[in-house]
Amino acid sequence: MDTDLSTSLDEAAEKMSQSYIEDLENRLRKTKALISELDESQRNFAEQIQKENEQFMPFKLDDHKRIAKAFSKVPRYHKKVVDLSKRMRTVSQKILKMKQKARELLECEKR
């Protein structure tokens, strides 16, 4: 009986962990895609600067707006990554607490 409860608790904790990890992985993929978009925009910006230096021509207004828009997204993406990191730490702490409580319950049952 104790083994079954322990196994059930371990399986439940494992399922919860897997579900949360899948959710985080999805969010991480989305964040990586946004970061890739930003990276691509920065490369385009660098190319535009190089072309401007070579030709001594000013940026077109549309190029400037696109670059400004990409750079305006950086603080938001950074905040999302920081928040995600905090949530991951919180969940890890909660999982550890749950495991400890499960162990304590098993010990109480044995007594």
C-alpha positions in Angstrom: 0.0 0.0 0.0 2.8 2.4 1.0 4.6 1.6 -2.2 1.5 2.2 -4.3 1.0 5.6 -2.7 4.6 6.5 -3.1 4.4 5.4 -6.8 1.2 7.3 -7.3 2.7 10.4 -5.8 5.8 10.1 -7.8 3.8 9.5 -11.0 1.6 12.5 -10.2 4.6 14.7 -9.5 6.2 13.4 -12.7 3.1 14.2 -14.8 2.8 17.6 -13.3 6.4 18.3 -13.9 6.2 17.0 -17.5 3.1 19.1 -18.2 4.8 22.2 -16.8 8.0 21.5 -18.8 6.0 21.2 -22.0 4.3 24.5 -21.3 7.6 26.1 -20.6 9.2 24.6 -23.7 6.3 26.0 -25.8 6.8 29.4 -24.3 10.6 29.1 -24.8 10.1 28.2 -28.5 8.0 31.3 -28.9 10.5 33.4 -27.1 13.3 32.0 -29.2 11.4 32.8 -32.4 10.9 36.4 -31.2 14.6 36.6 -30.4 15.5 35.2 -33.8 13.3 37.8 -35.4 15.1 40.5 -33.3 18.4 39.0 -34.3 17.5 39.1 -38.0 16.3 42.7 -37.6 19.6 43.6 -36.0 21.5 42.0 -38.9 19.4 44.0 -41.3 20.2 47.1 -39.4 23.9 46.4 -39.5 23.7 45.9 -43.3 21.8 49.1 -43.7 24.5 51.0 -41.7 27.2 49.5 -43.8 25.4 50.4 -47.0 24.9 54.0 -45.7 28.6 54.3 -44.9 29.6 53.0 -48.3 27.1 55.1 -50.3 26.7 58.1 -47.9 23.0 57.9 -48.4 20.5 58.4 -45.5 18.1 55.7 -44.4 14.8 55.6 -46.1 12.0 56.5 -43.6 10.5 53.0 -43.8 13.8 51.3 -42.9 14.2 53.6 -39.9 10.7 52.8 -38.7 11.2 49.1 -39.0 14.5 49.2 -37.1 13.1 51.4 -34.4 10.1 49.0 -34.0 12.5 46.0 -33.7 14.6 47.7 -31.0 11.4 48.8 -29.1 10.6 45.1 -28.6 13.9 44.3 -26.8 12.8 45.4 -23.3 9.6 43.4 -23.6 11.4 40.2 -24.7 13.9 40.7 -21.9 11.1 41.0 -19.4 9.4 37.9 -20.7 12.6 35.9 -20.4 13.3 37.2 -16.8 9.7 36.4 -15.8 9.9 32.9 -17.3 13.1 32.3 -15.4 11.5 33.4 -12.1 8.5 31.2 -12.7 10.7 28.2 -13.5 12.5 28.7 -10.2 9.2 29.0 -8.3 7.9 25.8 -9.8 11.1 24.0 -9.0 10.8 25.1 -5.4 7.1 24.1 -5.2 7.9 20.6 -6.7 10.7 20.1 -4.1 8.2 21.1 -1.3 5.6 18.7 -2.7 8.1 15.9 -2.8 9.1 16.6 0.8 5.4 16.7 1.9 4.8 13.4 0.1 7.8 11.9 1.9 6.5 13.2 5.2 3.0 11.8 4.6 4.5 8.4 3.7 6.6 8.5 6.9 3.4 9.3 9.0 1.6 6.4 7.3 4.3 4.0 8.3 4.1 5.0 11.9 
